[in-house]
Amino acid sequence: MRLRTKILLLAILPLLASLVLIALAVRHQERDLVKREYALVERTYMEARRTELQNYVALAASTVQPLYDRGGNDPADRQQALRLLASLDYGPDGYFFVYDLQGRVLMHSRQPELEGQNLWELRDLEGRPTIQQLIAQARAGGGFVDYLWRQPSSGKDAPKLGYVIAYERWDWMLGTGLYLDGIHATLTRIEGEANRNIATTLLWIAGIAVFGIGLISASGLALNLSEHRMAEDKLRLLARQVQQSQEDERAHLSRELHDGISQTLVSTKLLVEAGVDTGAPAPLAKALQLLNQSLIEMRRISHRLRPALLDTLGLPAALKHLGEEFEEACGISVGVRIEGVPRELPDEVKTALFRVAQESLSNVAKHAQAGQVELVLVFGVGKVLNMNVTDDGQGFDTTAVHLHPERGIGLRNMRERLAAIGGRLQIHAEPGHGTQIEATL
């Protein structure tokens, strides 16, 4: 996985995790709020219904109370009281009922077919003895009872809250009830609205997540394109500099061959011809001297292209020779040290480290203003190989060099050369504190 991908994931994953936690917290809080609202609405509704039932029964009781207060047990008074109660209602499902205390129906305005029947043993769908519960509550001084009963408007059993009182002298139970389907519908509506609110909130959070991921991705893409353009600019500049370096090297070799070896060979040719024509030994001796100089020049040029020591005696000897040449040419003290047990290295490894050392010393000569350089080659345990080139020069700002498109070409060349054989290059430098180039394989 590439570094940019990892950085992108490190930006996106915490965002997603945070939004998921926020969504869970919001969902939990809204669920908790719905439960509290549900309980509050239910409690308020039931309190209102209880008060309403008490008022209805008090109204019905006030209608028959004058008859009951006569103090007798006249059947005519009781019949008149039943007629008055049967005429009272409030809405399609609001009515009064009268039972005797043994469970026989005396009056039921919505279900007259029940009048005269004894419902003492009647049980609802949940197995509760409905009439027995009502009568027991009436005998206890009156109160509320929850039960199931057929709803006149729908013809189906529905939950109902009843309120009953007793007329002991007449052996009556008077009561009424309110069906609770309204509260259930209200609570269902509240729950539905809450679920819609939760879904809307989660959609908003999901939208924010998508927007955030899109924004991060767009920023990553913009950064990627910017780095890509910068890399392309650096690559084009590097290609131009490589081509220019090749042309400069060709021109240099051409001058070296023309001005040095070519002229020497021409002079040698003339001297040889003169010696042949005259038979004198002096021109031939001079020709031999020029040939020796030509050989030395050829060795120097070939050594610049690739030192023979690198192939014959190995990397340590080539580095020591490089240090001696650098010290002689630049006047900067170079200490070359070999640590560990030297071993045979592949050609690409020797070449890469030698070129890194060459480039490092070249940078010291051009930029460092150093007085001393230390080159250390360490043969580590196993296949570990490390080379350090340290100077006491003026150092530089590595970040500025890295960002500048026209600087640090040599450093990038060293880094890419090592990367090509599985190594890495580290640069330790600060302005005013010298520079250390560390190559590790």
C-alpha positions as a Python dict, from the first residue, in 0.01 Angstrom:
ca = {
    (1, 'M'): (0, 0, 0),
    (2, 'R'): (146, 335, -104),
    (3, 'L'): (212, 612, 147),
    (4, 'R'): (-47, 848, -1),
    (5, 'T'): (-311, 574, 22),
    (6, 'K'): (-221, 514, 386),
    (7, 'I'): (-242, 886, 463),
    (8, 'L'): (-580, 904, 288),
    (9, 'L'): (-708, 608, 490),
    (10, 'L'): (-574, 762, 811),
    (11, 'A'): (-777, 1074, 730),
    (12, 'I'): (-1096, 893, 624),
    (13, 'L'): (-1116, 613, 884),
    (14, 'P'): (-1116, 841, 1194),
    (15, 'L'): (-1379, 1058, 1023),
    (16, 'L'): (-1599, 756, 955),
    (17, 'A'): (-1544, 620, 1307),
    (18, 'S'): (-1635, 957, 1459),
    (19, 'L'): (-1949, 989, 1248),
    (20, 'V'): (-2054, 631, 1329),
    (21, 'L'): (-2011, 701, 1701),
    (22, 'I'): (-2203, 1027, 1663),
    (23, 'A'): (-2480, 843, 1475),
    (24, 'L'): (-2500, 575, 1746),
    (25, 'A'): (-2505, 841, 2019),
    (26, 'V'): (-2774, 1041, 1839),
    (27, 'R'): (-2980, 728, 1779),
    (28, 'H'): (-2947, 626, 2145),
    (29, 'Q'): (-3038, 974, 2268),
    (30, 'E'): (-3338, 1000, 2036),
    (31, 'R'): (-3456, 654, 2137),
    (32, 'D'): (-3423, 752, 2501),
    (33, 'L'): (-3606, 1078, 2432),
    (34, 'V'): (-3885, 888, 2255),
    (35, 'K'): (-3924, 654, 2552),
    (36, 'R'): (-3948, 947, 2793),
    (37, 'E'): (-4192, 1129, 2564),
    (38, 'Y'): (-4390, 806, 2520),
    (39, 'A'): (-4415, 759, 2896),
    (40, 'L'): (-4499, 1126, 2951),
    (41, 'V'): (-4775, 1126, 2688),
    (42, 'E'): (-4914, 799, 2819),
    (43, 'R'): (-4910, 920, 3179),
    (44, 'T'): (-5067, 1256, 3087),
    (45, 'Y'): (-5329, 1088, 2870),
    (46, 'M'): (-5423, 834, 3137),
    (47, 'E'): (-5445, 1100, 3407),
    (48, 'A'): (-5672, 1305, 3183),
    (49, 'R'): (-5888, 999, 3110),
    (50, 'R'): (-5915, 907, 3477),
    (51, 'T'): (-6024, 1259, 3564),
    (52, 'E'): (-6270, 1251, 3273),
    (53, 'L'): (-6419, 919, 3388),
    (54, 'Q'): (-6458, 1041, 3743),
    (55, 'N'): (-6642, 1347, 3615),
    (56, 'Y'): (-6870, 1133, 3397),
    (57, 'V'): (-6958, 902, 3685),
    (58, 'A'): (-7007, 1199, 3918),
    (59, 'L'): (-7247, 1348, 3658),
    (60, 'A'): (-7440, 1020, 3630),
    (61, 'A'): (-7447, 985, 4008),
    (62, 'S'): (-7585, 1336, 4047),
    (63, 'T'): (-7868, 1239, 3810),
    (64, 'V'): (-7985, 940, 4017),
    (65, 'Q'): (-7876, 1064, 4358),
    (66, 'P'): (-8210, 1234, 4439),
    (67, 'L'): (-8391, 904, 4381),
    (68, 'Y'): (-8136, 712, 4590),
    (69, 'D'): (-8151, 969, 4871),
    (70, 'R'): (-8523, 906, 4928),
    (71, 'G'): (-8399, 625, 5150),
    (72, 'G'): (-8630, 355, 5025),
    (73, 'N'): (-8589, 61, 4794),
    (74, 'D'): (-8884, 132, 4567),
    (75, 'P'): (-8860, -64, 4236),
    (76, 'A'): (-9017, 235, 4061),
    (77, 'D'): (-8731, 462, 4177),
    (78, 'R'): (-8475, 209, 4052),
    (79, 'Q'): (-8651, 177, 3715),
    (80, 'Q'): (-8662, 553, 3677),
    (81, 'A'): (-8292, 571, 3767),
    (82, 'L'): (-8210, 307, 3500),
    (83, 'R'): (-8404, 502, 3239),
    (84, 'L'): (-8219, 821, 3327),
    (85, 'L'): (-7882, 647, 3308),
    (86, 'A'): (-7967, 482, 2974),
    (87, 'S'): (-8043, 824, 2828),
    (88, 'L'): (-7695, 953, 2916),
    (89, 'D'): (-7406, 908, 2670),
    (90, 'Y'): (-7100, 1098, 2542),
    (91, 'G'): (-6988, 1015, 2191),
    (92, 'P'): (-7030, 694, 1991),
    (93, 'D'): (-6844, 480, 2245),
    (94, 'G'): (-6931, 663, 2569),
    (95, 'Y'): (-7212, 507, 2775),
    (96, 'F'): (-7304, 393, 3128),
    (97, 'F'): (-7376, 44, 3254),
    (98, 'V'): (-7542, -96, 3567),
    (99, 'Y'): (-7496, -444, 3715),
    (100, 'D'): (-7622, -592, 4035),
    (101, 'L'): (-7348, -703, 4270),
    (102, 'Q'): (-7399, -1068, 4167),
    (103, 'G'): (-7301, -993, 3804),
    (104, 'R'): (-7645, -965, 3637),
    (105, 'V'): (-7676, -689, 3372),
    (106, 'L'): (-7946, -438, 3471),
    (107, 'M'): (-7878, -174, 3204),
    (108, 'H'): (-7642, -151, 2907),
    (109, 'S'): (-7736, 123, 2660),
    (110, 'R'): (-7507, 3, 2379),
    (111, 'Q'): (-7567, -370, 2421),
    (112, 'P'): (-7928, -409, 2537),
    (113, 'E'): (-7918, -777, 2443),
    (114, 'L'): (-7704, -836, 2752),
    (115, 'E'): (-7969, -705, 2993),
    (116, 'G'): (-8088, -978, 3228),
    (117, 'Q'): (-7783, -1197, 3168),
    (118, 'N'): (-7551, -1294, 3449),
    (119, 'L'): (-7192, -1230, 3337),
    (120, 'W'): (-7021, -1318, 3665),
    (121, 'E'): (-6806, -1585, 3495),
    (122, 'L'): (-6725, -1371, 3189),
    (123, 'R'): (-6354, -1359, 3108),
    (124, 'D'): (-6175, -1149, 2846),
    (125, 'L'): (-5926, -1273, 2585),
    (126, 'E'): (-5647, -1261, 2842),
    (127, 'G'): (-5842, -1482, 3084),
    (128, 'R'): (-5927, -1209, 3337),
    (129, 'P'): (-6269, -1221, 3512),
    (130, 'T'): (-6395, -888, 3388),
    (131, 'I'): (-6720, -845, 3585),
    (132, 'Q'): (-6574, -987, 3904),
    (133, 'Q'): (-6293, -729, 3888),
    (134, 'L'): (-6540, -444, 3832),
    (135, 'I'): (-6768, -549, 4116),
    (136, 'A'): (-6474, -604, 4354),
    (137, 'Q'): (-6348, -252, 4279),
    (138, 'A'): (-6696, -106, 4332),
    (139, 'R'): (-6734, -286, 4667),
    (140, 'A'): (-6390, -151, 4771),
    (141, 'G'): (-6519, 204, 4748),
    (142, 'G'): (-6497, 259, 4374),
    (143, 'G'): (-6203, 299, 4138),
    (144, 'F'): (-6047, 218, 3804),
    (145, 'V'): (-6021, -115, 3624),
    (146, 'D'): (-5840, -205, 3301),
    (147, 'Y'): (-6012, -469, 3088),
    (148, 'L'): (-6105, -570, 2733),
    (149, 'W'): (-6456, -507, 2596),
    (150, 'R'): (-6628, -494, 2260),
    (151, 'Q'): (-6616, -145, 2111),
    (152, 'P'): (-6956, -38, 1970),
    (153, 'S'): (-6810, 166, 1682),
    (154, 'S'): (-6583, -112, 1554),
    (155, 'G'): (-6747, -428, 1691),
    (156, 'K'): (-6406, -554, 1807),
    (157, 'D'): (-6261, -610, 2152),
    (158, 'A'): (-6044, -317, 2256),
    (159, 'P'): (-5860, -216, 2575),
    (160, 'K'): (-6077, -9, 2802),
    (161, 'L'): (-6040, 185, 3126),
    (162, 'G'): (-6348, 169, 3347),
    (163, 'Y'): (-6452, 357, 3661),
    (164, 'V'): (-6718, 207, 3890),
    (165, 'I'): (-6896, 289, 4215),
    (166, 'A'): (-7145, 87, 4423),
    (167, 'Y'): (-7495, 163, 4549),
    (168, 'E'): (-7503, -88, 4834),
    (169, 'R'): (-7868, -34, 4933),
    (170, 'W'): (-7987, -96, 4575),
    (171, 'D'): (-7726, -374, 4529),
    (172, 'W'): (-7596, -190, 4222),
    (173, 'M'): (-7267, -126, 4045),
    (174, 'L'): (-7271, 189, 3830),
    (175, 'G'): (-6988, 260, 3593),
    (176, 'T'): (-6862, 382, 3261),
    (177, 'G'): (-6545, 341, 3059),
    (178, 'L'): (-6326, 492, 2789),
    (179, 'Y'): (-6162, 292, 2514),
    (180, 'L'): (-5784, 335, 2493),
    (181, 'D'): (-5739, 294, 2119),
    (182, 'G'): (-5687, 671, 2094),
    (183, 'I'): (-5382, 666, 2320),
    (184, 'H'): (-5243, 369, 2130),
    (185, 'A'): (-5286, 554, 1800),
    (186, 'T'): (-5122, 864, 1949),
    (187, 'L'): (-4829, 666, 2084),
    (188, 'T'): (-4790, 484, 1752),
    (189, 'R'): (-4786, 818, 1573),
    (190, 'I'): (-4524, 954, 1816),
    (191, 'E'): (-4307, 647, 1763),
    (192, 'G'): (-4344, 677, 1384),
    (193, 'E'): (-4245, 1044, 1391),
    (194, 'A'): (-3949, 963, 1613),
    (195, 'N'): (-3834, 690, 1374),
    (196, 'R'): (-3863, 932, 1084),
    (197, 'N'): (-3663, 1192, 1277),
    (198, 'I'): (-3395, 934, 1356),
    (199, 'A'): (-3382, 826, 990),
    (200, 'T'): (-3354, 1190, 880),
    (201, 'T'): (-3073, 1255, 1130),
    (202, 'L'): (-2886, 944, 1017),
    (203, 'L'): (-2928, 1052, 655),
    (204, 'W'): (-2780, 1391, 743),
    (205, 'I'): (-2487, 1221, 914),
    (206, 'A'): (-2441, 992, 615),
    (207, 'G'): (-2451, 1296, 388),
    (208, 'I'): (-2188, 1469, 602),
    (209, 'A'): (-1977, 1152, 587),
    (210, 'V'): (-2004, 1137, 208),
    (211, 'F'): (-1922, 1508, 182),
    (212, 'G'): (-1624, 1470, 417),
    (213, 'I'): (-1490, 1168, 230),
    (214, 'G'): (-1539, 1351, -99),
    (215, 'L'): (-1360, 1657, 35),
    (216, 'I'): (-1070, 1451, 168),
    (217, 'S'): (-1050, 1252, -157),
    (218, 'A'): (-1056, 1573, -362),
    (219, 'S'): (-782, 1722, -145),
    (220, 'G'): (-580, 1402, -179),
    (221, 'L'): (-632, 1404, -554),
    (222, 'A'): (-528, 1769, -577),
    (223, 'L'): (-219, 1697, -367),
    (224, 'N'): (-145, 1391, -576),
    (225, 'L'): (-175, 1590, -899),
    (226, 'S'): (42, 1867, -755),
    (227, 'E'): (311, 1618, -652),
    (228, 'H'): (277, 1443, -985),
    (229, 'R'): (333, 1770, -1170),
    (230, 'M'): (629, 1852, -947),
    (231, 'A'): (774, 1504, -1003),
    (232, 'E'): (728, 1542, -1378),
    (233, 'D'): (904, 1881, -1370),
    (234, 'K'): (1191, 1733, -1172),
    (235, 'L'): (1207, 1433, -1407),
    (236, 'R'): (1220, 1656, -1714),
    (237, 'L'): (1489, 1869, -1552),
    (238, 'L'): (1681, 1556, -1457),
    (239, 'A'): (1655, 1422, -1811),
    (240, 'R'): (1787, 1750, -1950),
    (241, 'Q'): (2071, 1753, -1700),
    (242, 'V'): (2157, 1389, -1776),
    (243, 'Q'): (2165, 1466, -2145),
    (244, 'Q'): (2371, 1778, -2081),
    (245, 'S'): (2607, 1577, -1857),
    (246, 'Q'): (2648, 1319, -2132),
    (247, 'E'): (2722, 1590, -2386),
    (248, 'D'): (2965, 1761, -2147),
    (249, 'E'): (3140, 1431, -2083),
    (250, 'R'): (3163, 1357, -2454),
    (251, 'A'): (3305, 1704, -2518),
    (252, 'H'): (3552, 1662, -2231),
    (253, 'L'): (3667, 1324, -2358),
    (254, 'S'): (3695, 1466, -2708),
    (255, 'R'): (3917, 1748, -2583),
    (256, 'E'): (4123, 1513, -2371),
    (257, 'L'): (4180, 1278, -2663),
    (258, 'H'): (4243, 1559, -2912),
    (259, 'D'): (4455, 1787, -2699),
    (260, 'G'): (4640, 1519, -2511),
    (261, 'I'): (4670, 1173, -2655),
    (262, 'S'): (4615, 1274, -3020),
    (263, 'Q'): (4883, 1543, -3011),
    (264, 'T'): (5120, 1311, -2830),
    (265, 'L'): (5068, 1037, -3086),
    (266, 'V'): (5126, 1282, -3376),
    (267, 'S'): (5450, 1398, -3216),
    (268, 'T'): (5553, 1037, -3156),
    (269, 'K'): (5481, 955, -3521),
    (270, 'L'): (5699, 1244, -3642),
    (271, 'L'): (5982, 1147, -3407),
    (272, 'V'): (5967, 784, -3517),
    (273, 'E'): (5979, 892, -3883),
    (274, 'A'): (6274, 1121, -3812),
    (275, 'G'): (6457, 844, -3630),
    (276, 'V'): (6399, 602, -3916),
    (277, 'D'): (6516, 855, -4174),
    (278, 'T'): (6830, 962, -3986),
    (279, 'G'): (6910, 652, -3786),
    (280, 'A'): (6965, 871, -3474),
    (281, 'P'): (6860, 723, -3133),
    (282, 'A'): (6754, 1056, -2973),
    (283, 'P'): (6425, 1095, -3160),
    (284, 'L'): (6335, 735, -3082),
    (285, 'A'): (6402, 787, -2711),
    (286, 'K'): (6185, 1098, -2715),
    (287, 'A'): (5911, 898, -2895),
    (288, 'L'): (5927, 632, -2624),
    (289, 'Q'): (5884, 901, -2358),
    (290, 'L'): (5579, 1042, -2536),
    (291, 'L'): (5428, 695, -2567),
    (292, 'N'): (5467, 645, -2193),
    (293, 'Q'): (5294, 978, -2131),
    (294, 'S'): (5012, 869, -2364),
    (295, 'L'): (4969, 546, -2166),
    (296, 'I'): (4950, 744, -1840),
    (297, 'E'): (4692, 979, -1994),
    (298, 'M'): (4486, 686, -2119),
    (299, 'R'): (4491, 527, -1774),
    (300, 'R'): (4380, 856, -1618),
    (301, 'I'): (4089, 892, -1857),
    (302, 'S'): (3982, 529, -1819),
    (303, 'H'): (4009, 559, -1443),
    (304, 'R'): (3770, 853, -1447),
    (305, 'L'): (3521, 646, -1642),
    (306, 'R'): (3556, 341, -1418),
    (307, 'P'): (3852, 283, -1186),
    (308, 'A'): (4030, -45, -1248),
    (309, 'L'): (4086, -85, -873),
    (310, 'L'): (3711, -137, -833),
    (311, 'D'): (3730, -455, -1040),
    (312, 'T'): (4074, -577, -937),
    (313, 'L'): (4117, -496, -568),
    (314, 'G'): (3756, -423, -472),
    (315, 'L'): (3557, -139, -322),
    (316, 'P'): (3771, -62, -14),
    (317, 'A'): (4084, -7, -222),
    (318, 'A'): (3893, 202, -478),
    (319, 'L'): (3753, 424, -203),
    (320, 'K'): (4096, 475, -47),
    (321, 'H'): (4238, 569, -387),
    (322, 'L'): (3942, 804, -445),
    (323, 'G'): (4010, 973, -112),
    (324, 'E'): (4377, 1019, -193),
    (325, 'E'): (4298, 1169, -535),
    (326, 'F'): (4036, 1403, -382),
    (327, 'E'): (4276, 1517, -108),
    (328, 'E'): (4551, 1580, -361),
    (329, 'A'): (4322, 1769, -602),
    (330, 'C'): (4121, 1979, -354),
    (331, 'G'): (4348, 2012, -54),
    (332, 'I'): (4075, 1888, 182),
    (333, 'S'): (4181, 1622, 433),
    (334, 'V'): (4001, 1290, 368),
    (335, 'G'): (4012, 1002, 614),
    (336, 'V'): (3901, 667, 469),
    (337, 'R'): (3828, 389, 718),
    (338, 'I'): (3713, 30, 661),
    (339, 'E'): (3533, -146, 948),
    (340, 'G'): (3434, -510, 972),
    (341, 'V'): (3557, -799, 759),
    (342, 'P'): (3567, -706, 387),
    (343, 'R'): (3396, -949, 151),
    (344, 'E'): (3338, -981, -220),
    (345, 'L'): (3051, -761, -343),
    (346, 'P'): (2839, -776, -660),
    (347, 'D'): (2944, -537, -937),
    (348, 'E'): (2627, -328, -911),
    (349, 'V'): (2682, -280, -537),
    (350, 'K'): (3046, -174, -579),
    (351, 'T'): (2956, 63, -862),
    (352, 'A'): (2662, 219, -677),
    (353, 'L'): (2858, 286, -356),
    (354, 'F'): (3159, 415, -547),
    (355, 'R'): (2944, 659, -744),
    (356, 'V'): (2773, 771, -422),
    (357, 'A'): (3115, 838, -270),
    (358, 'Q'): (3224, 1023, -585),
    (359, 'E'): (2913, 1242, -588),
    (360, 'S'): (2939, 1308, -213),
    (361, 'L'): (3302, 1423, -244),
    (362, 'S'): (3212, 1629, -551),
    (363, 'N'): (2939, 1805, -350),
    (364, 'V'): (3187, 1868, -67),
    (365, 'A'): (3427, 2031, -312),
    (366, 'K'): (3153, 2244, -473),
    (367, 'H'): (2937, 2350, -179),
    (368, 'A'): (3054, 2245, 167),
    (369, 'Q'): (3356, 2472, 233),
    (370, 'A'): (3477, 2190, 457),
    (371, 'G'): (3819, 2138, 608),
    (372, 'Q'): (3791, 1765, 671),
    (373, 'V'): (3596, 1469, 533),
    (374, 'E'): (3557, 1122, 682),
    (375, 'L'): (3456, 826, 465),
    (376, 'V'): (3368, 506, 654),
    (377, 'L'): (3272, 174, 493),
    (378, 'V'): (3123, -75, 741),
    (379, 'F'): (3080, -445, 662),
    (380, 'G'): (2807, -537, 907),
    (381, 'V'): (2665, -868, 1025),
    (382, 'G'): (2518, -1088, 753),
    (383, 'K'): (2461, -894, 433),
    (384, 'V'): (2439, -549, 591),
    (385, 'L'): (2663, -288, 431),
    (386, 'N'): (2686, 76, 535),
    (387, 'M'): (2884, 372, 402),
    (388, 'N'): (2901, 718, 562),
    (389, 'V'): (3055, 1034, 413),
    (390, 'T'): (3073, 1309, 677),
    (391, 'D'): (3213, 1661, 640),
    (392, 'D'): (3253, 1954, 879),
    (393, 'G'): (3130, 2210, 625),
    (394, 'Q'): (2849, 2464, 628),
    (395, 'G'): (2567, 2211, 577),
    (396, 'F'): (2234, 2296, 409),
    (397, 'D'): (1856, 2293, 449),
    (398, 'T'): (1743, 1947, 328),
    (399, 'T'): (1374, 2046, 307),
    (400, 'A'): (1442, 2350, 90),
    (401, 'V'): (1668, 2148, -140),
    (402, 'H'): (1408, 1872, -168),
    (403, 'L'): (1130, 2114, -263),
    (404, 'H'): (1336, 2319, -507),
    (405, 'P'): (1293, 2173, -860),
    (406, 'E'): (1642, 2279, -976),
    (407, 'R'): (1850, 2177, -675),
    (408, 'G'): (1950, 1844, -526),
    (409, 'I'): (1978, 1656, -857),
    (410, 'G'): (2295, 1481, -739),
    (411, 'L'): (2127, 1377, -413),
    (412, 'R'): (1828, 1238, -601),
    (413, 'N'): (2064, 1053, -838),
    (414, 'M'): (2234, 889, -539),
    (415, 'R'): (1903, 799, -381),
    (416, 'E'): (1766, 649, -703),
    (417, 'R'): (2090, 462, -772),
    (418, 'L'): (2071, 294, -430),
    (419, 'A'): (1697, 232, -453),
    (420, 'A'): (1754, 47, -781),
    (421, 'I'): (1959, -219, -595),
    (422, 'G'): (1738, -232, -283),
    (423, 'G'): (1929, 18, -71),
    (424, 'R'): (1840, 350, 88),
    (425, 'L'): (2008, 686, 125),
    (426, 'Q'): (1972, 909, 430),
    (427, 'I'): (2091, 1270, 442),
    (428, 'H'): (2163, 1434, 778),
    (429, 'A'): (2233, 1804, 740),
    (430, 'E'): (2165, 2135, 910),
    (431, 'P'): (2288, 2480, 813),
    (432, 'G'): (2617, 2543, 992),
    (433, 'H'): (2653, 2186, 1128),
    (434, 'G'): (2805, 1987, 844),
    (435, 'T'): (2656, 1706, 637),
    (436, 'Q'): (2641, 1327, 664),
    (437, 'I'): (2548, 1104, 368),
    (438, 'E'): (2455, 754, 485),
    (439, 'A'): (2410, 474, 231),
    (440, 'T'): (2273, 143, 359),
    (441, 'L'): (2232, -191, 184),
}
